[in-house]
Amino acid sequence: MTLSRKTPGHLSPLDPRIGAWRSFLIAHARIQRLLDEELRAEHDLSLAEYDVLLQLAEAPDRHLRMHQIADQVVLSRSGVTRLIDRLVADGAVERTHCASDARGAEAVLTAAGLDRLREASRTHLRGISDHFLEVIPPDELETVGRAMDAVLVAFGPHSTPEDRRTG
């Protein structure tokens, strides 16, 4: 099949629907970069570190197993390990053994980590407002939300490409 041939379910580079997809990808990348730059400049905290602290703050008893963090923040297990190591060195997180599985490790949010998250949240929420919410016309924001919810529902909360193929 050539790239320019249109068949049901297949997109060509000339298909007008590609424009919406590319706009989404570029906007997402630019907003993430801006949010990351702001958190680093104001709090010496990366967006990925902020995301881990947020996941831990929202978890029961403020702790998660390492694989749960990897699933929720879309990082590799080795990437999560390095990220957690940085947060442990900063005193924001402690690493403990899992009570239900001695082989497993958990990350636990410390009081200092929660304070750091709360401080950084002001910057992060301001960035979300400035770079996303304020640029979408108010009458279109609900449509964007419904569209993203539809994508999430279609694939489940933590599905992977492998889950969808074997489904």
C-alpha positions, -999 to +999 in steps of 0.1 A: +000+000+000+013+034-008+012+063+017-010+084-005-038+058-011-068+064+011-084+032+024-109+030+053-090+031+086-057+043+071-044+078+070-022+093+043+002+122+050-022+143+029-053+134+049-067+165+065-072+147+098-035+145+102-035+183+108-055+179+140-032+151+152+000+171+145-014+202+162-022+181+193+013+166+193+031+199+189+009+217+214+014+189+239+052+190+235+054+228+237+032+230+268+051+202+285+084+220+278+070+253+291+056+237+323+089+219+328+110+250+323+088+270+348+090+243+375+128+240+371+133+277+372+111+284+402+114+252+422+143+232+408+119+204+401+112+188+367+077+182+354+083+144+357+094+148+394+064+170+400+042+143+384+056+116+407+051+137+438+015+144+427+008+107+421+022+099+455+002+126+472-030+112+456-023+076+465-036+059+496-012+065+525+009+085+501+029+055+489+030+035+456+049+005+443+076+014+417+057-004+389+025+016+398+045+049+394+060+037+361+025+029+348+010+062+360+037+086+348+045+067+316+082+062+323+103+031+320+111+013+352+147+024+350+136+059+344+114+058+375+142+043+395+165+072+386+138+098+392+129+083+426+166+082+435+168+120+428+137+126+449+151+105+478+184+124+477+163+157+479+143+143+509+110+145+491+105+107+490+116+077+510+120+042+495+106+013+516+101-024+512+066-035+503+048-050+532+029-075+510+059-085+489+093-083+504+109-082+469+090-051+459+099-015+467+076+014+474+081+051+472+066+071+501+060+109+500+076+126+529+063+157+547+090+177+530+079+163+496+043+172+502+054+208+511+075+210+480+046+197+459+022+223+474+047+251+466+053+239+431+015+234+425+010+272+424+035+275+395+022+244+377-015+255+379-006+290+368+012+274+338-017+252+329-040+282+330-016+305+310-005+279+284-037+259+280-069+271+296-065+308+286-058+301+250-088+278+243-120+298+238-143+291+268-171+277+246-146+251+231-130+240+264-158+216+272-155+201+237-118+195+242-124+179+276-150+156+261-127+146+232-098+138+255-122+119+279-134+098+249-098+089+240-091+079+277-122+058+279-115+040+247-082+027+260-088+025+297-070+043+325-036+026+323-037+006+291-006+000+270-004-009+233+002-045+243-030-045+264-050-032+235-037-059+211-043-087+235-073-071+250 
